[in-house]
Amino acid sequence: VIVRKFDALENLGSVNAICSDKTGTLTQGRMIAKQVYIPSVGTFLVEDFNDPFNPTLGKVMFSENSPVDNGNNDNGESWITFDEFKTKFDNTDKMNTFHQWLYTASLANVAKVYEDIDDAGIKSWKARGDPTEISIQVFVSRLGYGRDYLVDERKEYTYLAEFPFDSSIKRMTSIYSSTADNIETIYTKGAVERILNLCTTWNDPKTGETIEMDNETIKSLEDEMNQLSSKGLRVLAFAKRTSKDEKLGSEWQKIDRENIEQNLHFLGLIGIYDPPRPESLPSVQLCHHAGISVHMATGDH
């Protein structure tokens, strides 16, 4: 190596720590929704797929246990296939609650997942939007609840307003009107600790009944979040509020979002995996051999 200025080598040799961004630097920035926890329903797990944009790949498994329970008893015996879940719980409160989460995850989302054909006639799945939202949209599309399908094809919902993600409050909200009964509903997702502070009710894990949230509830949900986080997953929360007495239509956009994003009903959590870049491990190892410590900077929990 030819060095023009020797002090450049001195500065390089004096490095003892590197602080690196995570998403897109240490990781691929191609998020994959891996687990979903819905109180009073259970935990869903996605396996066996390597294309983050293709909703036709992968296998969805279900367990009636929570992530904490599965972590304490991870013997695989509690898991059944998604088809078995549908057969076992069809027309039950569990299925109804699961549908509420699916609609919220699909509609509180502006990402688009679609199949494209290139000039050579080869089909491939592509996506537009934030990587986190794309991973969620792929998950709901895999189960037949993609936003484009619900809004554009089946025309079950009409878009009314959106409050985009804000890094200072770490959440976003969409408002839709259902075609069947004209009920306007607020769908919200965001950082777990921010969403929990906006929720007043949830479904009791044992009875499925809608009950008030308290400090014990928040502590139990934080334990579930920590269990998912311990697996290296980024965790988001979902909530909704049905506005039966208000028919504001497009006027929703004129209201202060703080007055809208309140008194929500907590629905569930999702754990999202961001695969590491293949070159990350050897790069970090080289730094360690050189006596340089590496620190990861992230906005995730």
PLY file of the C-alpha trace (Angstrom):
ply
format ascii 1.0
element vertex 301
property float x
property float y
property float z
element edge 300
property int vertex1
property int vertex2
end_header
0.00 0.00 0.00
1.36 3.40 -0.95
0.37 6.07 1.58
0.62 9.71 0.60
0.13 11.08 4.13
1.55 9.09 7.00
-0.82 10.66 9.56
-3.69 8.92 7.73
-2.16 5.59 8.78
-1.73 6.86 12.32
-5.38 7.85 12.50
-6.48 4.50 11.07
-4.28 2.65 13.52
-5.78 4.52 16.46
-9.36 3.32 15.78
-10.63 1.27 18.71
-14.40 1.33 18.12
-16.78 1.43 15.16
-20.45 2.40 15.51
-22.50 1.03 12.63
-26.08 1.46 11.52
-28.00 -1.83 11.46
-30.67 -1.79 8.74
-29.11 -1.98 5.29
-25.58 -1.91 6.68
-25.22 -4.97 8.89
-28.50 -6.39 7.57
-30.06 -6.71 4.13
-32.96 -4.36 4.83
-35.32 -7.04 3.43
-37.68 -7.69 6.31
-39.53 -10.96 6.86
-42.56 -11.27 9.18
-41.76 -14.33 11.29
-44.19 -14.42 14.24
-47.57 -12.92 15.13
-49.05 -13.00 18.64
-52.74 -12.27 19.20
-54.04 -12.52 22.79
-56.95 -14.98 23.16
-55.94 -16.57 19.83
-52.30 -17.65 19.96
-49.05 -17.40 17.99
-48.51 -17.76 14.24
-45.12 -18.71 12.83
-43.88 -18.47 9.22
-41.41 -21.09 7.99
-39.72 -22.37 4.82
-39.41 -19.43 2.47
-36.48 -17.37 1.24
-38.10 -14.72 -0.98
-39.27 -11.83 1.21
-41.64 -10.49 -1.49
-43.37 -13.71 -2.55
-46.59 -14.37 -0.57
-47.14 -17.72 -2.30
-44.13 -19.26 -0.55
-43.80 -20.31 3.06
-45.72 -22.35 5.59
-47.77 -20.81 8.41
-47.96 -22.72 11.68
-50.15 -22.01 14.71
-49.88 -22.54 18.46
-52.45 -21.62 21.10
-49.54 -20.69 23.37
-48.06 -17.21 23.68
-44.42 -16.52 22.70
-43.43 -16.67 26.38
-45.16 -20.03 26.85
-43.58 -21.38 23.65
-40.19 -20.15 24.83
-40.60 -22.02 28.11
-41.84 -25.17 26.40
-40.27 -25.19 22.95
-40.73 -28.86 22.06
-42.68 -28.33 18.84
-45.67 -30.37 20.00
-47.97 -27.37 20.34
-47.80 -26.34 16.65
-50.39 -27.22 14.01
-50.69 -26.15 10.38
-52.71 -23.10 9.37
-55.24 -25.31 7.59
-55.73 -27.25 10.82
-56.19 -23.95 12.65
-58.92 -22.88 10.20
-60.71 -26.22 10.50
-60.50 -26.28 14.29
-61.56 -22.69 14.97
-63.82 -21.83 12.03
-66.81 -19.67 13.10
-65.37 -19.13 16.59
-64.37 -16.04 18.54
-60.71 -16.93 17.95
-61.18 -16.72 14.19
-63.11 -13.46 14.48
-60.35 -11.89 16.58
-57.73 -13.14 14.15
-59.65 -11.53 11.27
-59.68 -8.21 13.15
-55.90 -8.33 13.39
-55.56 -9.28 9.71
-57.71 -6.35 8.57
-55.75 -3.94 10.80
-52.36 -5.21 9.60
-53.52 -4.95 5.99
-55.17 -1.53 6.13
-52.76 0.28 8.49
-50.21 -0.14 5.73
-49.34 1.67 2.49
-46.91 -0.89 1.01
-47.75 -2.67 -2.23
-46.85 -6.26 -3.11
-47.40 -7.40 -6.70
-46.32 -9.91 -9.34
-44.49 -8.44 -12.32
-43.36 -9.77 -15.71
-40.06 -8.58 -17.21
-39.21 -8.14 -20.88
-38.21 -11.80 -21.14
-41.61 -12.91 -19.86
-40.25 -14.07 -16.51
-42.56 -13.54 -13.54
-41.27 -12.30 -10.20
-42.71 -10.75 -7.05
-41.86 -7.14 -6.30
-42.83 -4.61 -3.66
-42.97 -0.87 -3.10
-42.85 0.90 0.23
-41.12 0.72 3.57
-39.41 -2.67 4.15
-41.22 -3.13 7.47
-44.62 -2.50 5.91
-43.77 -4.73 2.95
-43.07 -7.66 5.28
-46.45 -7.19 6.98
-48.27 -6.84 3.65
-46.62 -10.05 2.40
-47.81 -11.89 5.51
-51.46 -10.83 5.19
-51.39 -11.39 1.42
-50.19 -14.95 2.04
-53.47 -15.53 3.92
-55.65 -13.73 1.37
-56.03 -10.37 3.13
-53.85 -8.06 1.03
-54.93 -4.42 1.03
-55.31 -4.20 -2.76
-57.51 -7.30 -2.69
-59.75 -5.97 0.11
-60.00 -2.38 -1.18
-59.67 -2.54 -4.96
-60.88 -6.02 -5.94
-63.52 -6.91 -3.37
-64.23 -3.26 -2.53
-64.92 -4.15 1.10
-63.40 -0.89 2.35
-63.15 2.73 1.26
-60.09 4.78 2.16
-60.88 7.95 4.14
-57.70 9.34 5.69
-54.15 8.56 6.72
-51.80 9.87 9.38
-48.33 8.77 8.21
-45.57 7.35 10.36
-43.88 9.98 12.48
-40.52 9.13 14.07
-41.29 11.35 17.08
-44.41 9.35 18.01
-43.45 6.08 16.26
-46.82 5.12 14.83
-49.11 5.50 11.81
-52.89 5.37 11.36
-55.28 4.74 8.49
-59.04 5.25 8.53
-61.42 3.24 6.34
-65.16 2.86 5.93
-66.59 -0.63 5.47
-68.85 -1.02 2.45
-71.23 -3.46 4.15
-72.33 -1.30 7.09
-70.66 2.08 6.47
-68.86 1.89 9.83
-65.69 4.00 9.96
-62.74 2.38 11.72
-59.36 3.64 12.89
-56.44 1.23 12.31
-53.12 1.95 14.05
-49.72 0.27 14.24
-46.39 1.32 15.72
-43.79 0.83 18.44
-45.15 -1.41 21.19
-44.60 0.97 24.09
-46.29 3.83 22.18
-49.32 1.76 21.13
-49.88 0.26 24.59
-50.14 3.76 26.05
-53.03 4.51 23.67
-55.04 1.34 24.38
-57.77 1.00 26.99
-59.11 -2.49 26.17
-57.90 -5.88 24.93
-59.06 -9.49 24.68
-58.53 -11.61 27.77
-56.11 -14.42 26.77
-58.13 -17.02 28.71
-61.76 -16.06 28.06
-61.48 -13.97 24.89
-63.74 -11.32 26.42
-63.03 -7.62 25.90
-61.72 -6.22 29.18
-60.00 -3.09 30.44
-56.23 -2.85 30.24
-54.25 -2.27 33.44
-50.61 -2.21 34.54
-50.56 -6.00 34.85
-51.80 -6.29 31.27
-49.09 -3.95 29.99
-46.44 -5.90 31.92
-47.57 -9.21 30.41
-47.56 -7.78 26.87
-44.11 -6.29 27.43
-42.94 -9.77 28.47
-44.27 -11.14 25.18
-42.50 -8.33 23.31
-39.24 -9.09 25.08
-39.56 -12.77 24.23
-39.89 -11.94 20.52
-37.09 -9.37 20.75
-34.80 -11.96 22.33
-35.11 -13.93 19.08
-33.67 -10.97 17.17
-37.06 -9.80 15.94
-38.24 -6.23 15.56
-41.64 -5.99 17.28
-44.61 -3.78 16.37
-48.09 -3.54 17.90
-51.54 -3.16 16.31
-54.73 -1.56 17.60
-58.07 -0.30 16.29
-61.12 1.73 17.28
-64.54 1.52 15.66
-66.18 4.92 15.40
-69.88 4.02 15.26
-71.26 7.44 16.16
-69.00 9.51 13.91
-69.47 9.69 10.13
-66.73 12.13 9.18
-65.63 10.72 5.83
-62.71 12.73 4.44
-63.13 15.21 7.33
-61.03 12.84 9.47
-57.89 14.39 7.97
-58.72 17.75 9.55
-58.80 16.40 13.11
-55.74 16.43 15.36
-54.34 12.90 15.28
-53.91 12.89 19.07
-57.70 13.05 19.37
-58.03 10.12 17.00
-55.27 7.83 18.23
-56.72 7.23 21.69
-59.03 4.78 23.51
-57.84 2.04 21.15
-58.43 -1.71 21.43
-55.16 -3.67 21.48
-55.04 -6.50 18.93
-51.60 -8.07 18.81
-47.87 -8.06 18.06
-45.73 -8.97 15.07
-42.08 -9.98 15.12
-40.10 -9.09 12.00
-36.71 -10.56 11.04
-34.09 -8.67 9.05
-31.51 -11.15 7.70
-27.87 -10.13 8.17
-25.75 -9.40 5.12
-23.41 -12.34 4.41
-20.34 -10.10 4.60
-21.28 -8.70 8.03
-19.91 -11.61 10.09
-16.42 -11.77 8.54
-16.17 -7.96 8.60
-16.94 -7.83 12.31
-14.55 -10.71 12.96
-11.75 -8.84 11.16
-12.42 -5.80 13.35
-12.23 -7.94 16.48
-8.93 -9.47 15.36
-7.61 -5.93 14.91
-8.68 -5.04 18.45
-11.60 -2.88 17.29
-14.96 -3.24 19.04
-18.11 -2.95 16.92
-21.33 -1.37 18.19
-24.71 -1.59 16.46
-26.88 1.51 16.35
-30.61 0.84 15.93
-33.96 2.43 16.61
-35.51 -0.99 17.31
-36.40 -2.16 20.80
0 1
1 2
2 3
3 4
4 5
5 6
6 7
7 8
8 9
9 10
10 11
11 12
12 13
13 14
14 15
15 16
16 17
17 18
18 19
19 20
20 21
21 22
22 23
23 24
24 25
25 26
26 27
27 28
28 29
29 30
30 31
31 32
32 33
33 34
34 35
35 36
36 37
37 38
38 39
39 40
40 41
41 42
42 43
43 44
44 45
45 46
46 47
47 48
48 49
49 50
50 51
51 52
52 53
53 54
54 55
55 56
56 57
57 58
58 59
59 60
60 61
61 62
62 63
63 64
64 65
65 66
66 67
67 68
68 69
69 70
70 71
71 72
72 73
73 74
74 75
75 76
76 77
77 78
78 79
79 80
80 81
81 82
82 83
83 84
84 85
85 86
86 87
87 88
88 89
89 90
90 91
91 92
92 93
93 94
94 95
95 96
96 97
97 98
98 99
99 100
100 101
101 102
102 103
103 104
104 105
105 106
106 107
107 108
108 109
109 110
110 111
111 112
112 113
113 114
114 115
115 116
116 117
117 118
118 119
119 120
120 121
121 122
122 123
123 124
124 125
125 126
126 127
127 128
128 129
129 130
130 131
131 132
132 133
133 134
134 135
135 136
136 137
137 138
138 139
139 140
140 141
141 142
142 143
143 144
144 145
145 146
146 147
147 148
148 149
149 150
150 151
151 152
152 153
153 154
154 155
155 156
156 157
157 158
158 159
159 160
160 161
161 162
162 163
163 164
164 165
165 166
166 167
167 168
168 169
169 170
170 171
171 172
172 173
173 174
174 175
175 176
176 177
177 178
178 179
179 180
180 181
181 182
182 183
183 184
184 185
185 186
186 187
187 188
188 189
189 190
190 191
191 192
192 193
193 194
194 195
195 196
196 197
197 198
198 199
199 200
200 201
201 202
202 203
203 204
204 205
205 206
206 207
207 208
208 209
209 210
210 211
211 212
212 213
213 214
214 215
215 216
216 217
217 218
218 219
219 220
220 221
221 222
222 223
223 224
224 225
225 226
226 227
227 228
228 229
229 230
230 231
231 232
232 233
233 234
234 235
235 236
236 237
237 238
238 239
239 240
240 241
241 242
242 243
243 244
244 245
245 246
246 247
247 248
248 249
249 250
250 251
251 252
252 253
253 254
254 255
255 256
256 257
257 258
258 259
259 260
260 261
261 262
262 263
263 264
264 265
265 266
266 267
267 268
268 269
269 270
270 271
271 272
272 273
273 274
274 275
275 276
276 277
277 278
278 279
279 280
280 281
281 282
282 283
283 284
284 285
285 286
286 287
287 288
288 289
289 290
290 291
291 292
292 293
293 294
294 295
295 296
296 297
297 298
298 299
299 300
